[in-house]
Amino acid sequence: MNKFTKSDQENVIGLLCVATIVGPLIIFAAVVVRAFVIAKIWSWYIVPGFHVPDITLPVAFGVSLLVGYLMPQAHCTDERDTSEKIGVAIAIPAFTLLVGWIGTLFM
């Protein structure tokens, strides 16, 4: 006995299609934001402190991917909903950038 109506099945298929498109875009945007934060922190602290050249956004993008790959991942145990995950993906880089900027005021 099928408990789902044709309309329910179409809604599920539609949501899966949207998630297939939107999901990777959100992940890409999160990596770009992390790359921006890495590039700014690098230019604020590493360049003047160690007299090394600045890094470009594509290099910071690669560093962000590498760091994300090396960090332990919470695969199926993360019980937060999608909006909370997106909020964290925005809040952590923003807070990091804010604290980094405040630190530059004491340099």
DRENTOR-279007 format. One record per atom (N, C-alpha, C, O, CB): x, y, z. Coordinates in pm, whole numbers, padded with zeros to 5 digits, always signed. Atoms other than C-alpha are relative to their C-alpha. Glycine has a CB too. Layout:
N
XYZ
...
This chain:
107
+00083-00117+00000
+00000+00000+00000
+00088+00125+00000
+00174+00140+00087
-00095-00001+00120
-00081-00120+00014
+00149+00332-00108
-00064+00114+00079
-00177+00155+00051
+00014+00039-00150
+00051-00108-00085
+00107+00604+00156
+00020+00137-00064
-00043+00234-00023
+00066-00004+00136
-00030-00127+00063
+00245+00876-00070
-00085+00019-00124
-00103-00073-00205
+00149+00009-00036
+00075-00032+00121
+00033+01045-00329
+00097+00043-00109
+00215+00066-00082
-00107+00111+00028
-00082-00044+00112
+00164+01143-00669
+00055+00141+00027
+00169+00171-00007
-00082-00002-00133
-00043-00136-00033
+00181+01505-00548
+00113-00002+00102
+00208+00076+00091
-00119+00081+00054
-00107+00013-00099
+00393+01401-00246
+00129-00044-00066
+00236+00007-00033
-00040-00099+00110
-00118+00049+00070
+00632+01213-00473
+00063+00110-00085
+00185+00122-00090
-00036-00120-00087
-00051-00110+00081
+00664+01513-00704
+00067+00106+00087
+00168+00164+00048
-00112+00063-00082
-00062-00096-00092
+00736+01740-00406
+00137-00048+00047
+00231+00030+00055
-00091+00023+00122
-00127+00056-00044
+01011+01507-00285
+00102+00009-00113
+00217+00046-00089
-00018-00146+00045
-00090-00008+00114
+01164+01490-00632
+00044+00145-00023
+00161+00170-00051
-00067-00057-00127
-00034-00142+00015
+01149+01870-00658
+00099+00047+00106
+00194+00119+00075
-00125+00085+00008
-00092-00037-00107
+01318+01913-00321
+00138-00059-00021
+00239+00007+00006
-00055-00044+00135
-00128+00063+00028
+01591+01669-00417
+00074+00073-00113
+00195+00091-00106
-00019-00147-00037
-00062-00076+00110
+01653+01859-00741
+00056+00133+00050
+00167+00171+00014
-00102+00024-00112
-00045-00127-00054
+01677+02189-00554
+00122-00021+00090
+00218+00056+00083
-00113+00069+00078
-00112+00029-00089
+01908+02037-00291
+00125-00036-00078
+00236-00002-00037
-00036-00112+00097
-00113+00039+00084
+02129+01894-00565
+00069+00122-00060
+00190+00121-00080
-00045-00095-00112
-00056-00121+00057
+02178+02241-00709
+00047+00096+00108
+00158+00149+00100
-00102+00069-00089
-00029-00099-00103
+02172+02459-00397
+00109-00048+00095
+00192+00031+00139
-00128+00033+00078
-00098+00054-00094
+02380+02230-00175
+00144+00029-00040
+00219+00087+00040
-00018-00148+00014
-00138-00031+00042
+02703+02251-00377
+00029+00150-00007
+00142+00192+00019
+00027-00062-00135
-00021-00145+00004
+02654+02626-00423
+00027+00056+00140
+00111+00144+00158
-00121+00071-00062
-00022-00044-00139
+02631+02674-00046
+00138-00042+00047
+00209+00036+00111
-00110-00058+00093
-00134+00048-00038
+02942+02462+00008
+00108+00085-00066
+00204+00126+00000
+00019-00149-00038
-00096-00082+00071
+03131+02657-00259
+00008+00139+00062
+00118+00192+00082
-00037+00011-00149
+00002-00133-00061
+03023+02989-00105
+00069-00001+00136
+00142+00092+00169
-00145+00050+00016
-00065+00011-00131
+03136+02872+00240
+00152-00008-00014
+00225+00052+00064
-00052-00123+00076
-00144+00011+00022
+03479+02778+00103
+00057+00134-00046
+00167+00171-00004
+00031-00111-00105
-00046-00132+00045
+03510+03117-00072
+00008+00096+00119
+00103+00174+00129
-00095+00057-00109
-00002-00087-00119
+03422+03296+00254
+00119-00035+00088
+00189+00054+00136
-00132-00012+00080
-00117+00042-00080
+03680+03090+00443
+00129+00045-00066
+00223+00087+00002
+00002-00152+00020
-00119-00043+00073
+03935+03169+00170
+00023+00150+00019
+00137+00193+00038
-00014-00033-00149
-00012-00144-00022
+03864+03540+00206
+00057+00029+00140
+00146+00112+00155
-00136+00070-00019
-00048-00020-00138
+03916+03520+00583
+00146-00041+00012
+00225+00030+00075
-00086-00082+00100
-00140+00044-00004
+04240+03323+00538
+00090+00104-00066
+00196+00137-00012
+00016-00137-00072
-00081-00100+00069
+04370+03580+00288
+00017+00127+00084
+00125+00184+00090
-00062+00035-00136
-00008-00120-00083
+04286+03871+00521
+00089-00021+00122
+00175+00062+00154
-00140+00044+00044
-00081+00029-00119
+04435+03709+00831
+00147-00013-00040
+00236+00034+00032
-00048-00131+00070
-00137+00014+00052
+04745+03619+00625
+00061+00138-00022
+00174+00164+00021
+00001-00082-00132
-00057-00132+00031
+04788+03977+00506
+00015+00087+00125
+00103+00173+00129
-00088+00072-00101
-00010-00079-00122
+04730+04121+00854
+00112-00047+00092
+00175+00035+00159
-00131-00005+00073
-00095+00053-00098
+04963+03891+01048
+00124-00064-00060
+00236-00035-00016
-00069-00100+00086
-00113+00077+00052
+05184+03664+00839
+00093+00089-00083
+00215+00081-00069
-00050-00118-00084
-00083-00084+00088
+05302+03920+00581
+00090+00093+00081
+00211+00094+00059
-00089+00083-00094
-00090-00089-00075
+05428+04181+00830
+00087-00075+00102
+00200-00033+00130
-00080+00106+00071
-00075+00070-00104
+05540+03928+01090
+00115-00083-00052
+00219-00093+00015
-00092-00089+00076
-00103+00088+00054
+05743+03699+00867
+00060+00052-00131
+00144-00014-00192
-00058-00137-00022
-00051-00063+00122
+05810+03933+00570
-00009-00094-00120
+00087-00113-00194
+00146+00043+00019
+00027+00088+00115
+05656+03693+00319
-00103+00069-00090
-00172+00160-00046
-00052-00141+00047
+00098-00064+00088
+05446+03783+00016
-00144-00033+00039
-00172-00132+00105
+00024-00042-00145
+00143+00020-00022
+05071+03817+00033
-00048-00118-00085
+00014-00151-00186
-00078+00129-00035
+00056+00109+00081
+04858+03528-00093
-00125+00050-00071
-00196+00138-00022
-00031-00124+00088
+00118-00037+00077
+04590+03555-00355
-00121-00079+00050
-00107-00175+00125
+00023-00025-00151
+00122+00070-00039
+04230+03449-00309
-00001-00145-00050
-00044-00233+00024
-00122+00074-00054
-00005+00141+00041
+04279+03133-00524
+00093-00086+00087
+00063-00202+00114
+00043-00009-00145
-00090+00075-00088
+04575+03029-00307
-00068-00023+00136
-00060-00132+00192
+00134+00076+00019
+00072+00014-00127
+04370+03096+00007
-00114-00100-00015
-00145-00173+00080
-00055+00136+00046
+00105+00098+00028
+04088+02892-00153
+00058-00141+00013
-00003-00228+00075
-00060+00022-00143
-00066+00130-00011
+04329+02598-00187
+00038-00033+00143
+00021-00146+00187
+00124-00003-00086
-00033+00021-00142
+04450+02642+00171
-00126-00035+00078
-00124-00123+00164
+00067+00126+00060
+00127+00027-00067
+04088+02649+00286
-00046-00143-00027
-00090-00212+00065
-00108+00100-00045
+00036+00138+00032
+04017+02324+00103
+00089-00100+00073
+00041-00201+00124
+00008-00023-00151
-00094+00090-00066
+04330+02164+00246
-00029-00009+00150
-00033-00119+00207
+00144+00047-00023
+00028-00001-00144
+04253+02270+00603
-00132-00072+00027
-00142-00150+00122
-00005+00145+00054
+00128+00067-00016
+03892+02158+00564
+00010-00151-00017
-00059-00227+00051
-00100+00054-00098
-00020+00143+00023
+04009+01821+00434
+00072-00064+00118
+00041-00178+00156
+00081-00022-00130
-00080+00058-00109
+04256+01770+00719
-00072+00001+00135
-00038-00077+00224
+00129+00075+00012
+00072-00009-00128
+04014+01867+00997
-00098-00117+00013
-00156-00161-00086
-00075+00135+00011
+00098+00109-00018
+03801+01591+01150
-00141+00048-00032
-00178+00161-00001
+00006-00054+00144
+00136-00035+00044
+03448+01588+01012
-00102-00073+00086
-00083-00188+00125
-00020-00035-00149
+00113+00062-00069
+03123+01522+01197
-00098-00043-00109
-00177+00039-00157
-00068+00099+00105
+00076+00045+00116
+02953+01309+00932
-00150-00010+00030
-00223+00084+00000
+00051-00135-00047
+00144+00022-00018
+02615+01172+01035
-00047+00036+00140
-00166+00025+00170
-00034-00144-00029
+00039-00026-00139
+02619+01277+01399
-00047+00144+00019
-00096+00179+00127
+00116-00030+00093
+00041-00140-00012
+02545+01645+01329
-00151+00009-00015
-00206-00015-00122
+00072+00087-00107
+00146-00002+00000
+02180+01692+01424
-00058+00139-00020
-00178+00159-00005
-00051-00057+00129
+00051-00135+00024
+02157+02065+01346
-00076+00003-00132
-00045-00073-00224
+00115+00103-00002
+00073-00014+00126
+01910+02169+01079
+00082+00084-00097
+00183+00145-00059
-00140+00063+00023
-00077-00065+00106
+02027+02322+00753
+00019+00149+00026
+00128+00201+00004
-00068-00020-00133
-00014-00144-00023
+01957+02682+00849
+00101+00028+00111
+00174+00128+00105
-00135+00061+00036
-00098-00018-00107
+02162+02641+01167
+00141-00025-00052
+00235+00046-00013
-00030-00094+00118
-00131+00026+00059
+02451+02491+00970
+00046+00118-00085
+00164+00155-00082
-00004-00128-00085
-00035-00115+00083
+02440+02783+00726
+00036+00119+00091
+00130+00192+00062
-00118+00038-00095
-00030-00107-00095
+02432+03026+01019
+00139-00014+00060
+00211+00084+00074
-00104+00003+00111
-00133+00026-00055
+02740+02864+01170
+00107+00025-00107
+00212+00081-00078
+00011-00145+00054
-00096-00021+00110
+02914+02870+00829
+00024+00147-00026
+00129+00184-00078
-00050-00068-00127
-00016-00144+00015
+02859+03246+00823
+00060+00062+00126
+00148+00147+00118
-00135+00067-00033
-00040-00062-00126
+02911+03326+01191
+00147-00026+00034
+00215+00066+00080
-00088-00050+00111
-00138+00031-00039
+03245+03149+01244
+00101+00082-00080
+00189+00143-00020
+00028-00149-00019
-00095-00087+00072
+03432+03322+00958
-00015+00148+00034
+00084+00220+00043
-00017-00019-00149
+00022-00141-00035
+03271+03656+01045
+00063+00032+00136
+00127+00136+00152
-00150+00033+00001
-00057-00022-00132
+03372+03623+01410
+00153-00006-00005
+00221+00074+00059
-00054-00105+00100
-00146+00011+00016
+03724+03512+01312
+00056+00128-00060
+00158+00180-00014
+00036-00121-00088
-00044-00123+00064
+03758+03814+01084
-00008+00118+00097
+00083+00201+00100
-00084+00029-00125
+00015-00108-00098
+03629+04048+01357
+00111-00005+00105
+00173+00097+00135
-00137-00009+00068
-00105+00012-00103
+03870+03913+01620
+00136+00029-00061
+00220+00094+00003
-00002-00142+00062
-00126-00030+00068
+04156+03926+01369
+00018+00149-00023
+00127+00202-00004
+00007-00073-00132
-00007-00144+00022
+04075+04286+01282
+00027+00074+00130
+00107+00167+00134
-00130+00051-00065
-00024-00063-00131
+04059+04382+01650
+00145-00017+00040
+00207+00074+00096
-00094-00061+00110
-00142+00023-00032
+04402+04225+01693
+00093+00094-00074
+00198+00132-00022
+00038-00141-00032
-00087-00092+00076
+04544+04448+01419
+00003+00139+00062
+00096+00215+00036
-00046+00008-00145
+00001-00131-00064
+04446+04752+01624
+00109+00014+00106
+00143+00125+00146
-00135+00027+00061
-00105-00001-00103
+04714+04655+01878
+00137-00023-00058
+00234-00039+00016
-00029-00105+00104
-00130+00024+00063
+04992+04605+01625
+00076+00130-00016
+00188+00131-00068
-00016-00069-00137
